[in-house]
């Protein structure tokens, strides 16, 4: 059985219907911060520091490297 449902709503109406939070103020605030950083100078603009992801990125890279090493070790020890 195949059912097609077409809704003619705005994103805001659909979010309200499903009870999702209105994140528009958060998006506006973030965009204002991005604009301010760009105004300060494009050379000094770093999105990672804006979102404070530098510590998280370092941890994620360590996890990825560990997973990659595990795969390489498993494949190199596989019977040929």
MOPAC internal coordinates of N, CA, C and O (Angstrom, degrees):
PM7 1SCF
backbone

  N    0.0000 0     0.00 0     0.00 0    0    0    0
  C    1.4391 1     0.00 0     0.00 0    1    0    0
  C    1.5192 1   108.03 1     0.00 0    2    1    0
  O    1.2310 1   121.45 1   -43.44 1    3    2    1
  N    1.2914 1   114.83 1   136.56 1    3    2    1
  C    1.4579 1   119.75 1   180.00 1    5    3    2
  C    1.5279 1   107.51 1  -127.61 1    6    5    3
  O    1.2310 1   121.24 1   -51.21 1    7    6    5
  N    1.3230 1   115.22 1   128.79 1    7    6    5
  C    1.4626 1   121.13 1   179.72 1    9    7    6
  C    1.5206 1   107.83 1  -123.23 1   10    9    7
  O    1.2310 1   120.54 1   -51.45 1   11   10    9
  N    1.3074 1   116.57 1   128.55 1   11   10    9
  C    1.4613 1   121.77 1   174.92 1   13   11   10
  C    1.5161 1   108.21 1  -108.02 1   14   13   11
  O    1.2310 1   121.00 1   -47.24 1   15   14   13
  N    1.3026 1   115.70 1   132.76 1   15   14   13
  C    1.4487 1   121.55 1   179.90 1   17   15   14
  C    1.5176 1   107.83 1  -126.58 1   18   17   15
  O    1.2310 1   120.27 1   -55.44 1   19   18   17
  N    1.2958 1   117.10 1   124.56 1   19   18   17
  C    1.4613 1   121.45 1   179.71 1   21   19   18
  C    1.5204 1   108.61 1  -114.99 1   22   21   19
  O    1.2310 1   120.82 1   -56.24 1   23   22   21
  N    1.3296 1   116.04 1   123.76 1   23   22   21
  C    1.4552 1   122.08 1  -179.55 1   25   23   22
  C    1.5215 1   109.26 1  -112.34 1   26   25   23
  O    1.2310 1   121.21 1   -42.98 1   27   26   25
  N    1.3016 1   115.30 1   137.02 1   27   26   25
  C    1.4574 1   120.53 1   177.32 1   29   27   26
  C    1.5265 1   107.89 1  -112.77 1   30   29   27
  O    1.2310 1   121.38 1   -98.57 1   31   30   29
  N    1.3352 1   114.96 1    81.43 1   31   30   29
  C    1.4635 1   120.83 1  -178.83 1   33   31   30
  C    1.5171 1   109.48 1  -135.64 1   34   33   31
  O    1.2310 1   121.65 1   -15.96 1   35   34   33
  N    1.3015 1   114.44 1   164.04 1   35   34   33
  C    1.4599 1   119.77 1   173.76 1   37   35   34
  C    1.5275 1   108.06 1   -85.30 1   38   37   35
  O    1.2310 1   119.53 1   -19.77 1   39   38   37
  N    1.3195 1   118.50 1   160.23 1   39   38   37
  C    1.4659 1   119.94 1   177.15 1   41   39   38
  C    1.5307 1   112.51 1   -57.30 1   42   41   39
  O    1.2310 1   120.32 1   142.40 1   43   42   41
  N    1.3240 1   116.99 1   -37.60 1   43   42   41
  C    1.4582 1   120.36 1   179.44 1   45   43   42
  C    1.5248 1   111.25 1   -64.48 1   46   45   43
  O    1.2310 1   120.14 1   137.90 1   47   46   45
  N    1.3359 1   117.34 1   -42.10 1   47   46   45
  C    1.4616 1   120.90 1   179.50 1   49   47   46
  C    1.5292 1   110.76 1   -64.77 1   50   49   47
  O    1.2310 1   120.47 1   139.21 1   51   50   49
  N    1.3064 1   116.72 1   -40.79 1   51   50   49
  C    1.4550 1   120.43 1  -179.26 1   53   51   50
  C    1.5249 1   111.50 1   -67.58 1   54   53   51
  O    1.2310 1   120.17 1   138.79 1   55   54   53
  N    1.3437 1   117.29 1   -41.21 1   55   54   53
  C    1.4607 1   120.16 1   176.48 1   57   55   54
  C    1.5224 1   110.85 1   -61.90 1   58   57   55
  O    1.2310 1   120.23 1   137.60 1   59   58   57
  N    1.3312 1   117.16 1   -42.40 1   59   58   57
  C    1.4634 1   120.92 1   179.06 1   61   59   58
  C    1.5282 1   110.38 1   -64.55 1   62   61   59
  O    1.2310 1   119.93 1   140.29 1   63   62   61
  N    1.3202 1   117.74 1   -39.71 1   63   62   61
  C    1.4641 1   121.95 1   179.92 1   65   63   62
  C    1.5271 1   110.92 1   -60.95 1   66   65   63
  O    1.2310 1   120.33 1   137.40 1   67   66   65
  N    1.3346 1   116.97 1   -42.60 1   67   66   65
  C    1.4550 1   120.73 1   179.87 1   69   67   66
  C    1.5280 1   113.13 1   -84.45 1   70   69   67
  O    1.2310 1   119.89 1   177.59 1   71   70   69
  N    1.3226 1   117.82 1    -2.41 1   71   70   69
  C    1.4578 1   121.37 1   178.02 1   73   71   70
  C    1.5081 1   114.01 1    77.74 1   74   73   71
  O    1.2310 1   120.31 1  -159.21 1   75   74   73
  N    1.3278 1   117.02 1    20.79 1   75   74   73
  C    1.4606 1   120.59 1   178.87 1   77   75   74
  C    1.5265 1   109.72 1   -80.02 1   78   77   75
  O    1.2310 1   120.29 1   -28.89 1   79   78   77
  N    1.3172 1   117.06 1   151.11 1   79   78   77
  C    1.4658 1   119.67 1  -178.71 1   81   79   78
  C    1.5286 1   111.95 1   -69.77 1   82   81   79
  O    1.2310 1   121.72 1   -28.14 1   83   82   81
  N    1.3113 1   114.31 1   151.86 1   83   82   81
  C    1.4662 1   120.33 1   176.28 1   85   83   82
  C    1.5231 1   107.31 1   -84.31 1   86   85   83
  O    1.2310 1   120.56 1   -70.21 1   87   86   85
  N    1.3276 1   116.54 1   109.79 1   87   86   85
  C    1.4683 1   120.65 1  -176.65 1   89   87   86
  C    1.5263 1   111.97 1  -100.16 1   90   89   87
  O    1.2310 1   120.44 1  -171.54 1   91   90   89
  N    1.3141 1   116.76 1     8.46 1   91   90   89
  C    1.4658 1   119.64 1  -178.48 1   93   91   90
  C    1.5254 1   112.45 1   -59.75 1   94   93   91
  O    1.2310 1   118.77 1   138.02 1   95   94   93
  N    1.3455 1   119.94 1   -41.98 1   95   94   93
  C    1.4740 1   118.43 1   177.35 1   97   95   94
  C    1.5319 1   112.26 1   -61.48 1   98   97   95
  O    1.2310 1   120.20 1   141.96 1   99   98   97
  N    1.3280 1   117.23 1   -38.04 1   99   98   97
  C    1.4580 1   120.81 1   177.89 1  101   99   98
  C    1.5202 1   110.87 1   -65.22 1  102  101   99
  O    1.2310 1   120.51 1   137.71 1  103  102  101
  N    1.3379 1   116.63 1   -42.29 1  103  102  101
  C    1.4567 1   120.55 1   178.09 1  105  103  102
  C    1.5245 1   110.80 1   -63.06 1  106  105  103
  O    1.2310 1   120.58 1   138.37 1  107  106  105
  N    1.3270 1   116.49 1   -41.63 1  107  106  105
  C    1.4679 1   120.34 1   178.40 1  109  107  106
  C    1.5203 1   111.11 1   -61.53 1  110  109  107
  O    1.2310 1   120.90 1   134.60 1  111  110  109
  N    1.3449 1   115.89 1   -45.40 1  111  110  109
  C    1.4581 1   120.35 1  -179.26 1  113  111  110
  C    1.5270 1   110.34 1   -61.90 1  114  113  111
  O    1.2310 1   120.23 1   135.98 1  115  114  113
  N    1.3247 1   117.16 1   -44.02 1  115  114  113
  C    1.4513 1   120.63 1   179.93 1  117  115  114
  C    1.5206 1   110.73 1   -63.47 1  118  117  115
  O    1.2310 1   120.14 1   136.24 1  119  118  117
  N    1.3315 1   117.35 1   -43.76 1  119  118  117
  C    1.4599 1   120.61 1   179.09 1  121  119  118
  C    1.5295 1   111.41 1   -64.33 1  122  121  119
  O    1.2310 1   120.13 1   143.69 1  123  122  121
  N    1.3222 1   117.36 1   -36.31 1  123  122  121
  C    1.4672 1   120.09 1   175.81 1  125  123  122
  C    1.5286 1   110.67 1   -62.54 1  126  125  123
  O    1.2310 1   120.49 1   139.81 1  127  126  125
  N    1.3411 1   116.66 1   -40.19 1  127  126  125
  C    1.4567 1   120.00 1   177.76 1  129  127  126
  C    1.5239 1   110.90 1   -65.48 1  130  129  127
  O    1.2310 1   120.43 1   139.85 1  131  130  129
  N    1.3182 1   116.78 1   -40.15 1  131  130  129
  C    1.4646 1   120.47 1   178.57 1  133  131  130
  C    1.5239 1   110.08 1   -63.28 1  134  133  131
  O    1.2310 1   120.79 1   134.30 1  135  134  133
  N    1.3247 1   116.10 1   -45.70 1  135  134  133
  C    1.4759 1   119.51 1   178.59 1  137  135  134
  C    1.5211 1   111.45 1   -59.98 1  138  137  135
  O    1.2310 1   120.47 1   138.42 1  139  138  137
  N    1.3361 1   116.70 1   -41.58 1  139  138  137
  C    1.4626 1   120.58 1  -179.81 1  141  139  138
  C    1.5278 1   110.62 1   -63.83 1  142  141  139
  O    1.2310 1   120.20 1   137.92 1  143  142  141
  N    1.3324 1   117.22 1   -42.08 1  143  142  141
  C    1.4520 1   120.38 1   177.64 1  145  143  142
  C    1.5264 1   111.20 1   -63.02 1  146  145  143
  O    1.2310 1   120.52 1   140.42 1  147  146  145
  N    1.3246 1   116.62 1   -39.58 1  147  146  145
  C    1.4640 1   120.15 1   179.06 1  149  147  146
  C    1.5203 1   110.15 1   -66.04 1  150  149  147
  O    1.2310 1   120.51 1   140.40 1  151  150  149
  N    1.3410 1   116.63 1   -39.60 1  151  150  149
  C    1.4638 1   119.77 1   178.35 1  153  151  150
  C    1.5199 1   111.82 1   -62.95 1  154  153  151
  O    1.2310 1   120.32 1   145.85 1  155  154  153
  N    1.3354 1   116.99 1   -34.15 1  155  154  153
  C    1.4683 1   120.65 1  -179.36 1  157  155  154
  C    1.5157 1   111.53 1   -66.03 1  158  157  155
  O    1.2310 1   120.49 1   155.12 1  159  158  157
  N    1.2778 1   116.67 1   -24.88 1  159  158  157
  C    1.4636 1   118.82 1   177.87 1  161  159  158
  C    1.5139 1   110.50 1   143.96 1  162  161  159
  O    1.2310 1   121.35 1   -53.66 1  163  162  161
  N    1.2825 1   115.02 1   126.34 1  163  162  161
  C    1.4570 1   120.37 1  -176.76 1  165  163  162
  C    1.5252 1   111.21 1   -64.99 1  166  165  163
  O    1.2310 1   119.56 1   150.64 1  167  166  165
  N    1.3204 1   118.45 1   -29.36 1  167  166  165
  C    1.4624 1   120.93 1   179.59 1  169  167  166
  C    1.5220 1   112.12 1   -69.30 1  170  169  167
  O    1.2310 1   120.50 1   149.52 1  171  170  169
  N    1.3218 1   116.65 1   -30.48 1  171  170  169
  C    1.4568 1   120.52 1  -177.39 1  173  171  170
  C    1.5247 1   112.13 1   -93.94 1  174  173  171
  O    1.2310 1   119.34 1   178.66 1  175  174  173
  N    1.3214 1   118.86 1    -1.34 1  175  174  173
  C    1.4584 1   123.07 1  -176.66 1  177  175  174
  C    1.5209 1   110.34 1   -78.69 1  178  177  175
  O    1.2310 1   120.63 1   -55.46 1  179  178  177
  N    1.3267 1   116.40 1   124.54 1  179  178  177
  C    1.4569 1   122.28 1   177.54 1  181  179  178
  C    1.5285 1   108.64 1  -135.46 1  182  181  179
  O    1.2310 1   119.42 1   -75.35 1  183  182  181
  N    1.3313 1   118.72 1   104.65 1  183  182  181
  C    1.4634 1   120.83 1  -177.11 1  185  183  182
  C    1.5277 1   112.96 1   -58.67 1  186  185  183
  O    1.2310 1   119.51 1   148.38 1  187  186  185
  N    1.3205 1   118.54 1   -31.62 1  187  186  185
  C    1.4624 1   120.54 1  -179.05 1  189  187  186
  C    1.5261 1   111.06 1   -63.94 1  190  189  187
  O    1.2310 1   119.75 1   139.44 1  191  190  189
  N    1.3212 1   118.08 1   -40.56 1  191  190  189
  C    1.4660 1   119.43 1   178.64 1  193  191  190
  C    1.5120 1   110.77 1   -74.09 1  194  193  191
  O    1.2310 1   120.20 1   150.74 1  195  194  193
  N    1.3272 1   117.23 1   -29.26 1  195  194  193
  C    1.4581 1   120.05 1   177.63 1  197  195  194
  C    1.5216 1   110.28 1   -62.19 1  198  197  195
  O    1.2310 1   120.68 1   138.54 1  199  198  197
  N    1.3112 1   116.31 1   -41.46 1  199  198  197
  C    1.4583 1   120.68 1  -178.20 1  201  199  198
  C    1.5246 1   111.72 1   -94.21 1  202  201  199
  O    1.2310 1   119.73 1  -173.57 1  203  202  201
  N    1.3143 1   118.12 1     6.43 1  203  202  201
  C    1.4592 1   125.33 1  -179.01 1  205  203  202
  C    1.5280 1   111.57 1    50.16 1  206  205  203
  O    1.2310 1   120.89 1  -129.26 1  207  206  205
  N    1.3310 1   115.89 1    50.74 1  207  206  205
  C    1.4557 1   121.16 1  -179.30 1  209  207  206
  C    1.5164 1   113.23 1   -99.83 1  210  209  207
  O    1.2310 1   119.47 1   172.60 1  211  210  209
  N    1.3098 1   118.61 1    -7.40 1  211  210  209
  C    1.4647 1   119.96 1  -175.41 1  213  211  210
  C    1.5281 1   112.90 1   -54.04 1  214  213  211
  O    1.2310 1   118.53 1   130.52 1  215  214  213
  N    1.3432 1   120.41 1   -49.48 1  215  214  213
  C    1.4645 1   118.76 1   179.22 1  217  215  214
  C    1.5314 1   111.96 1   -64.13 1  218  217  215
  O    1.2310 1   120.11 1   141.34 1  219  218  217
  N    1.3155 1   117.39 1   -38.66 1  219  218  217
  C    1.4593 1   120.54 1  -179.71 1  221  219  218
  C    1.5200 1   110.96 1   -66.36 1  222  221  219
  O    1.2310 1   120.03 1   139.69 1  223  222  221
  N    1.3121 1   117.55 1   -40.31 1  223  222  221
  C    1.4577 1   120.38 1  -179.16 1  225  223  222
  C    1.5237 1   111.19 1   -63.32 1  226  225  223
  O    1.2310 1   120.54 1   140.82 1  227  226  225
  N    1.3020 1   116.57 1   -39.18 1  227  226  225
  C    1.4621 1   119.83 1   179.42 1  229  227  226
  C    1.5208 1   110.21 1   -63.61 1  230  229  227
  O    1.2310 1   120.06 1   137.65 1  231  230  229
  N    1.3384 1   117.49 1   -42.35 1  231  230  229
  C    1.4641 1   120.98 1   178.51 1  233  231  230
  C    1.5179 1   111.10 1   -65.66 1  234  233  231
  O    1.2310 1   120.42 1   137.72 1  235  234  233
  N    1.3238 1   116.81 1   -42.28 1  235  234  233
  C    1.4620 1   120.22 1   179.68 1  237  235  234
  C    1.5251 1   110.92 1   -62.79 1  238  237  235
  O    1.2310 1   120.40 1   140.24 1  239  238  237
  N    1.3118 1   116.84 1   -39.76 1  239  238  237
  C    1.4671 1   120.05 1   179.51 1  241  239  238
  C    1.5236 1   110.51 1   -64.95 1  242  241  239
  O    1.2310 1   119.83 1   141.04 1  243  242  241
  N    1.3361 1   117.93 1   -38.96 1  243  242  241
  C    1.4596 1   120.44 1   177.95 1  245  243  242
  C    1.5245 1   110.33 1   -64.09 1  246  245  243
  O    1.2310 1   120.25 1   138.37 1  247  246  245
  N    1.3342 1   117.13 1   -41.63 1  247  246  245
  C    1.4587 1   120.54 1   178.28 1  249  247  246
  C    1.5299 1   110.53 1   -63.71 1  250  249  247
  O    1.2310 1   120.79 1   137.33 1  251  250  249
  N    1.3196 1   116.10 1   -42.67 1  251  250  249
  C    1.4591 1   120.57 1   179.60 1  253  251  250
  C    1.5221 1   110.75 1   -63.41 1  254  253  251
  O    1.2310 1   120.25 1   137.05 1  255  254  253
  N    1.3313 1   117.12 1   -42.95 1  255  254  253
  C    1.4632 1   120.61 1   179.06 1  257  255  254
  C    1.5211 1   110.89 1   -63.15 1  258  257  255
  O    1.2310 1   120.17 1   140.42 1  259  258  257
  N    1.3281 1   117.28 1   -39.58 1  259  258  257
  C    1.4586 1   120.67 1   177.50 1  261  259  258
  C    1.5203 1   111.66 1   -64.19 1  262  261  259
  O    1.2310 1   120.39 1   137.52 1  263  262  261
  N    1.3156 1   116.86 1   -42.48 1  263  262  261
  C    1.4600 1   120.98 1   178.35 1  265  263  262
  C    1.5273 1   110.50 1   -65.08 1  266  265  263
  O    1.2310 1   120.68 1   138.65 1  267  266  265
  N    1.3206 1   116.30 1   -41.35 1  267  266  265
  C    1.4631 1   120.79 1   179.26 1  269  267  266
  C    1.5307 1   110.21 1   -63.05 1  270  269  267
  O    1.2310 1   120.23 1   137.85 1  271  270  269
  N    1.3207 1   117.17 1   -42.15 1  271  270  269
  C    1.4690 1   121.18 1   178.72 1  273  271  270
  C    1.5216 1   110.26 1   -62.97 1  274  273  271
  O    1.2310 1   120.14 1   138.42 1  275  274  273
  N    1.3290 1   117.34 1   -41.58 1  275  274  273
  C    1.4631 1   121.15 1   178.43 1  277  275  274
  C    1.5177 1   110.97 1   -60.30 1  278  277  275
  O    1.2310 1   120.15 1   135.65 1  279  278  277
  N    1.3258 1   117.33 1   -44.35 1  279  278  277
  C    1.4605 1   121.16 1   178.61 1  281  279  278
  C    1.5319 1   111.07 1   -62.93 1  282  281  279
  O    1.2310 1   120.85 1   133.89 1  283  282  281
  N    1.3289 1   115.97 1   -46.11 1  283  282  281
  C    1.4670 1   119.37 1  -179.24 1  285  283  282
  C    1.5239 1   110.70 1   -61.95 1  286  285  283
  O    1.2310 1   120.41 1   137.83 1  287  286  285
  N    1.3260 1   116.82 1   -42.17 1  287  286  285
  C    1.4571 1   119.77 1   178.56 1  289  287  286
  C    1.5238 1   111.41 1   -63.18 1  290  289  287
  O    1.2310 1   120.39 1   137.23 1  291  290  289
  N    1.3208 1   116.86 1   -42.77 1  291  290  289
  C    1.4659 1   120.68 1   179.98 1  293  291  290
  C    1.5327 1   111.26 1   -65.09 1  294  293  291
  O    1.2310 1   120.24 1   138.42 1  295  294  293
  N    1.3200 1   117.16 1   -41.58 1  295  294  293
  C    1.4696 1   120.06 1  -178.47 1  297  295  294
  C    1.5328 1   111.29 1   -73.42 1  298  297  295
  O    1.2310 1   120.03 1   146.80 1  299  298  297
  N    1.3076 1   117.55 1   -33.20 1  299  298  297
  C    1.4618 1   118.63 1  -178.52 1  301  299  298
  C    1.5217 1   111.65 1   -74.68 1  302  301  299
  O    1.2310 1   119.64 1   157.00 1  303  302  301
  N    1.3283 1   118.30 1   -23.00 1  303  302  301
  C    1.4537 1   122.13 1   179.18 1  305  303  302
  C    1.5359 1   112.48 1   -93.51 1  306  305  303
  O    1.2310 1   120.30 1   177.91 1  307  306  305
  N    1.3237 1   117.03 1    -2.09 1  307  306  305
  C    1.4664 1   120.96 1  -179.87 1  309  307  306
  C    1.5262 1   109.54 1   -67.61 1  310  309  307
  O    1.2310 1   120.29 1   -36.76 1  311  310  309
  N    1.3502 1   117.05 1   143.24 1  311  310  309
  C    1.4672 1   119.57 1   178.67 1  313  311  310
  C    1.5324 1   111.24 1   -63.23 1  314  313  311
  O    1.2310 1   121.00 1   -36.50 1  315  314  313
  N    1.2999 1   115.70 1   143.50 1  315  314  313
  C    1.4677 1   120.25 1  -177.40 1  317  315  314
  C    1.5007 1   111.26 1  -100.14 1  318  317  315
  O    1.2310 1   120.10 1   180.00 1  319  318  317

